[in-house]
């Protein structure tokens, strides 16, 4: 199932690069020079390494 980046919530599980990540925090910025809001998503896999994604609010992400 796919969700837009702006619909992701803390605790959601994302599938990125073949791994399952759990969302720890999400922050949505104001409209910038490109004309869209940006979402900053901090996610953590089972191994413990954090990953930070910065995507436009309408970017589709795969949710497990």
The first five atom37 places (N, CA, C, CB, O) and aatype in JSON, in Angstrom:
{
  "aatype": [20, 20, 20, 20, 20, 20, 20, 20, 20, 20, 20, 20, 20, 20, 20, 20, 20, 20, 20, 20, 20, 20, 20, 20, 20, 20, 20, 20, 20, 20, 20, 20, 20, 20, 20, 20, 20, 20, 20, 20, 20, 20, 20, 20, 20, 20, 20, 20, 20, 20, 20, 20, 20, 20, 20, 20, 20, 20, 20, 20, 20, 20, 20, 20],
  "atom_mask": [
    [1, 1, 1, 1, 1],
    [1, 1, 1, 1, 1],
    [1, 1, 1, 1, 1],
    [1, 1, 1, 1, 1],
    [1, 1, 1, 1, 1],
    [1, 1, 1, 1, 1],
    [1, 1, 1, 1, 1],
    [1, 1, 1, 1, 1],
    [1, 1, 1, 1, 1],
    [1, 1, 1, 1, 1],
    [1, 1, 1, 1, 1],
    [1, 1, 1, 1, 1],
    [1, 1, 1, 1, 1],
    [1, 1, 1, 1, 1],
    [1, 1, 1, 1, 1],
    [1, 1, 1, 1, 1],
    [1, 1, 1, 1, 1],
    [1, 1, 1, 1, 1],
    [1, 1, 1, 1, 1],
    [1, 1, 1, 1, 1],
    [1, 1, 1, 1, 1],
    [1, 1, 1, 1, 1],
    [1, 1, 1, 1, 1],
    [1, 1, 1, 1, 1],
    [1, 1, 1, 1, 1],
    [1, 1, 1, 1, 1],
    [1, 1, 1, 1, 1],
    [1, 1, 1, 1, 1],
    [1, 1, 1, 1, 1],
    [1, 1, 1, 1, 1],
    [1, 1, 1, 1, 1],
    [1, 1, 1, 1, 1],
    [1, 1, 1, 1, 1],
    [1, 1, 1, 1, 1],
    [1, 1, 1, 1, 1],
    [1, 1, 1, 1, 1],
    [1, 1, 1, 1, 1],
    [1, 1, 1, 1, 1],
    [1, 1, 1, 1, 1],
    [1, 1, 1, 1, 1],
    [1, 1, 1, 1, 1],
    [1, 1, 1, 1, 1],
    [1, 1, 1, 1, 1],
    [1, 1, 1, 1, 1],
    [1, 1, 1, 1, 1],
    [1, 1, 1, 1, 1],
    [1, 1, 1, 1, 1],
    [1, 1, 1, 1, 1],
    [1, 1, 1, 1, 1],
    [1, 1, 1, 1, 1],
    [1, 1, 1, 1, 1],
    [1, 1, 1, 1, 1],
    [1, 1, 1, 1, 1],
    [1, 1, 1, 1, 1],
    [1, 1, 1, 1, 1],
    [1, 1, 1, 1, 1],
    [1, 1, 1, 1, 1],
    [1, 1, 1, 1, 1],
    [1, 1, 1, 1, 1],
    [1, 1, 1, 1, 1],
    [1, 1, 1, 1, 1],
    [1, 1, 1, 1, 1],
    [1, 1, 1, 1, 1],
    [1, 1, 1, 1, 1]
  ],
  "atom_positions": [
    [[0.85, -1.17, 0.0], [0.0, 0.0, 0.0], [0.9, 1.24, 0.0], [-0.97, -0.01, 1.23], [1.91, 1.28, 0.69]],
    [[0.52, 2.23, -0.76], [1.31, 3.46, -0.82], [0.56, 4.59, -0.13], [1.63, 3.83, -2.28], [-0.66, 4.69, -0.21]],
    [[1.33, 5.44, 0.55], [0.81, 6.65, 1.17], [1.67, 7.81, 0.72], [0.79, 6.54, 2.73], [2.85, 7.63, 0.41]],
    [[1.09, 8.99, 0.7], [1.88, 10.18, 0.41], [2.72, 10.52, 1.63], [0.96, 11.39, 0.01], [2.36, 10.17, 2.76]],
    [[3.83, 11.18, 1.42], [4.75, 11.51, 2.52], [4.04, 12.31, 3.62], [5.94, 12.3, 2.0], [4.35, 12.13, 4.79]],
    [[3.1, 13.18, 3.25], [2.41, 14.0, 4.25], [1.43, 13.18, 5.1], [1.67, 15.13, 3.57], [0.99, 13.66, 6.14]],
    [[1.07, 11.96, 4.67], [0.13, 11.1, 5.4], [0.83, 10.12, 6.36], [-0.71, 10.32, 4.41], [0.16, 9.43, 7.13]],
    [[2.15, 10.06, 6.31], [2.91, 9.15, 7.16], [2.83, 9.62, 8.61], [4.4, 9.06, 6.69], [2.91, 10.82, 8.89]],
    [[2.67, 8.68, 9.52], [2.58, 8.98, 10.95], [3.68, 8.25, 11.71], [1.18, 8.59, 11.51], [4.25, 7.28, 11.21]],
    [[3.97, 8.71, 12.91], [4.95, 8.06, 13.78], [4.48, 6.63, 14.06], [5.15, 8.86, 15.11], [3.31, 6.42, 14.39]],
    [[5.38, 5.67, 13.93], [5.04, 4.27, 14.16], [4.72, 3.49, 12.9], [3.88, 4.19, 15.09], [4.68, 2.26, 12.93]],
    [[4.48, 4.19, 11.77], [4.24, 3.49, 10.5], [5.5, 2.73, 10.1], [3.83, 4.49, 9.38], [6.62, 3.12, 10.44]],
    [[5.31, 1.64, 9.36], [6.43, 0.85, 8.86], [6.54, 1.09, 7.36], [6.25, -0.67, 9.18], [5.58, 0.89, 6.62]],
    [[7.73, 1.51, 6.91], [8.0, 1.8, 5.51], [8.93, 0.75, 4.93], [8.6, 3.21, 5.35], [9.8, 0.23, 5.63]],
    [[8.74, 0.45, 3.66], [9.65, -0.45, 2.96], [10.53, 0.41, 2.06], [8.88, -1.54, 2.13], [10.05, 0.98, 1.08]],
    [[11.82, 0.5, 2.39], [12.79, 1.3, 1.64], [14.0, 0.44, 1.33], [13.2, 2.57, 2.43], [14.57, -0.18, 2.23]],
    [[14.4, 0.4, 0.08], [15.6, -0.34, -0.35], [15.56, -1.8, 0.12], [16.85, 0.35, 0.18], [16.59, -2.36, 0.49]],
    [[14.37, -2.4, 0.1], [14.24, -3.8, 0.47], [14.25, -4.08, 1.96], [15.32, -4.56, -0.15], [14.21, -5.24, 2.36]],
    [[14.3, -3.05, 2.79], [14.29, -3.21, 4.24], [13.05, -2.56, 4.83], [15.58, -2.61, 4.88], [12.45, -1.68, 4.21]],
    [[12.66, -3.01, 6.02], [11.52, -2.44, 6.72], [12.03, -1.44, 7.76], [10.65, -3.55, 7.39], [12.87, -1.78, 8.6]],
    [[11.53, -0.21, 7.69], [11.91, 0.85, 8.61], [10.69, 1.28, 9.42], [12.52, 2.06, 7.85], [9.58, 1.3, 8.9]],
    [[10.89, 1.64, 10.68], [9.83, 2.18, 11.52], [10.05, 3.68, 11.66], [9.81, 1.48, 12.92], [11.15, 4.13, 11.97]],
    [[9.0, 4.46, 11.42], [9.09, 5.91, 11.48], [9.17, 6.35, 12.94], [7.87, 6.58, 10.76], [8.31, 6.0, 13.75]],
    [[10.2, 7.12, 13.27], [10.38, 7.63, 14.63], [9.86, 9.05, 14.78], [11.84, 7.58, 15.03], [9.29, 9.4, 15.82]],
    [[10.04, 9.86, 13.75], [9.53, 11.23, 13.79], [9.32, 11.73, 12.37], [10.48, 12.17, 14.56], [9.96, 11.25, 11.43]],
    [[8.43, 12.69, 12.23], [8.16, 13.32, 10.94], [7.94, 14.81, 11.17], [6.92, 12.67, 10.22], [7.29, 15.22, 12.13]],
    [[8.5, 15.6, 10.28], [8.41, 17.06, 10.39], [8.07, 17.61, 9.01], [9.76, 17.68, 10.94], [8.71, 17.24, 8.02]],
    [[7.08, 18.48, 8.92], [6.67, 19.06, 7.64], [7.02, 20.54, 7.65], [5.13, 18.85, 7.39], [6.62, 21.28, 8.54]],
    [[7.78, 20.96, 6.63], [8.22, 22.36, 6.55], [7.2, 23.2, 5.79], [9.59, 22.46, 5.87], [6.25, 22.67, 5.21]],
    [[7.41, 24.49, 5.79], [6.57, 25.41, 5.03], [6.95, 25.36, 3.55], [6.7, 26.85, 5.58], [7.95, 24.75, 3.18]],
    [[6.15, 26.01, 2.74], [6.4, 26.08, 1.31], [7.73, 26.8, 1.07], [5.24, 26.8, 0.56], [7.98, 27.86, 1.64]],
    [[8.56, 26.22, 0.23], [9.87, 26.8, -0.06], [9.95, 27.34, -1.47], [10.96, 25.77, 0.16], [8.93, 27.66, -2.08]],
    [[11.18, 27.44, -1.99], [11.4, 28.0, -3.33], [10.79, 27.14, -4.43], [12.89, 28.15, -3.57], [10.36, 27.67, -5.46]],
    [[10.73, 25.82, -4.23], [10.2, 24.93, -5.25], [8.67, 24.9, -5.25], [10.73, 23.53, -5.05], [8.07, 24.31, -6.15]],
    [[8.03, 25.53, -4.28], [6.59, 25.65, -4.27], [5.83, 24.53, -3.58], [6.12, 25.74, -5.63], [4.6, 24.52, -3.62]],
    [[6.54, 23.58, -2.95], [5.86, 22.51, -2.22], [6.43, 22.39, -0.82], [6.0, 21.17, -2.96], [7.56, 22.81, -0.56]],
    [[5.64, 21.83, 0.08], [6.13, 21.57, 1.43], [7.03, 20.35, 1.37], [4.96, 21.35, 2.43], [6.86, 19.48, 0.51]],
    [[7.99, 20.27, 2.28], [8.9, 19.13, 2.36], [8.64, 18.38, 3.66], [10.38, 19.6, 2.27], [8.32, 18.98, 4.68]],
    [[8.78, 17.05, 3.6], [8.62, 16.21, 4.78], [9.99, 15.64, 5.14], [7.58, 15.07, 4.53], [10.68, 15.08, 4.29]],
    [[10.35, 15.77, 6.39], [11.59, 15.19, 6.9], [11.19, 14.01, 7.76], [12.45, 16.24, 7.73], [10.57, 14.17, 8.81]],
    [[11.54, 12.81, 7.32], [11.14, 11.57, 7.98], [12.38, 10.89, 8.54], [10.39, 10.62, 7.01], [13.33, 10.62, 7.81]],
    [[12.37, 10.62, 9.86], [13.45, 9.87, 10.5], [12.92, 8.47, 10.75], [13.93, 10.56, 11.85], [11.94, 8.29, 11.46]],
    [[13.59, 7.48, 10.16], [13.15, 6.09, 10.27], [14.31, 5.23, 10.73], [12.59, 5.57, 8.92], [15.48, 5.56, 10.5]],
    [[13.98, 4.1, 11.38], [15.0, 3.23, 11.96], [14.67, 1.78, 11.62], [15.11, 3.44, 13.5], [13.54, 1.34, 11.86]],
    [[15.63, 1.01, 11.07], [15.38, -0.41, 10.82], [15.63, -1.23, 12.08], [16.27, -0.92, 9.66], [15.94, -0.68, 13.14]],
    [[15.5, -2.54, 11.96], [15.74, -3.44, 13.09], [17.19, -3.34, 13.6], [15.43, -4.89, 12.69], [17.44, -3.51, 14.79]],
    [[18.14, -3.07, 12.7], [19.55, -3.04, 13.08], [19.93, -1.83, 13.93], [20.4, -3.06, 11.84], [20.95, -1.86, 14.61]],
    [[19.13, -0.77, 13.9], [19.37, 0.38, 14.76], [19.94, 1.61, 14.09], [20.26, -0.02, 15.82], [20.0, 2.66, 14.72]],
    [[20.36, 1.51, 12.83], [20.89, 2.69, 12.13], [19.73, 3.58, 11.7], [21.73, 2.27, 10.9], [18.74, 3.09, 11.16]],
    [[19.85, 4.88, 11.93], [18.79, 5.8, 11.53], [18.97, 6.24, 10.09], [18.74, 7.02, 12.45], [20.09, 6.34, 9.59]],
    [[17.84, 6.51, 9.43], [17.86, 7.04, 8.08], [16.97, 8.28, 8.05], [17.38, 5.96, 7.03], [15.86, 8.26, 8.59]],
    [[17.44, 9.33, 7.43], [16.66, 10.56, 7.31], [16.31, 10.75, 5.84], [17.45, 11.8, 7.87], [17.18, 10.8, 4.98]],
    [[15.0, 10.86, 5.58], [14.51, 11.1, 4.22], [13.92, 12.5, 4.16], [13.46, 10.02, 3.81], [13.22, 12.93, 5.07]],
    [[14.21, 13.21, 3.09], [13.58, 14.51, 2.86], [12.93, 14.42, 1.48], [14.63, 15.71, 2.94], [13.61, 14.31, 0.46]],
    [[11.6, 14.46, 1.48], [10.83, 14.29, 0.26], [9.73, 15.34, 0.17], [10.23, 12.88, 0.19], [9.3, 15.86, 1.2]],
    [[9.26, 15.65, -1.04], [8.1, 16.54, -1.19], [6.87, 15.89, -0.54], [7.82, 16.86, -2.69], [6.81, 14.66, -0.42]],
    [[5.89, 16.7, -0.12], [4.73, 16.18, 0.59], [3.9, 15.22, -0.24], [3.87, 17.31, 1.05], [3.18, 14.39, 0.32]],
    [[3.97, 15.3, -1.57], [3.17, 14.42, -2.43], [3.95, 13.23, -2.96], [2.61, 15.21, -3.57], [3.51, 12.59, -3.92]],
    [[5.1, 12.91, -2.37], [5.93, 11.78, -2.78], [5.32, 10.48, -2.24], [7.39, 11.95, -2.27], [5.06, 10.39, -1.04]],
    [[5.09, 9.48, -3.09], [4.51, 8.21, -2.61], [5.56, 7.32, -1.96], [3.84, 7.47, -3.76], [6.64, 7.1, -2.51]],
    [[5.22, 6.79, -0.77], [6.1, 5.85, -0.05], [5.32, 4.57, 0.21], [6.62, 6.47, 1.29], [4.12, 4.6, 0.44]],
    [[6.02, 3.42, 0.16], [5.37, 2.14, 0.39], [5.28, 1.85, 1.89], [6.13, 1.02, -0.33], [6.29, 1.82, 2.58]],
    [[4.06, 1.63, 2.38], [3.8, 1.34, 3.79], [3.44, -0.12, 3.91], [2.67, 2.25, 4.37], [2.65, -0.64, 3.12]],
    [[4.03, -0.79, 4.9], [3.77, -2.21, 5.12], [2.69, -2.37, 6.16], [5.04, -2.96, 5.57], [2.32, -3.49, 6.49]]
  ]
}
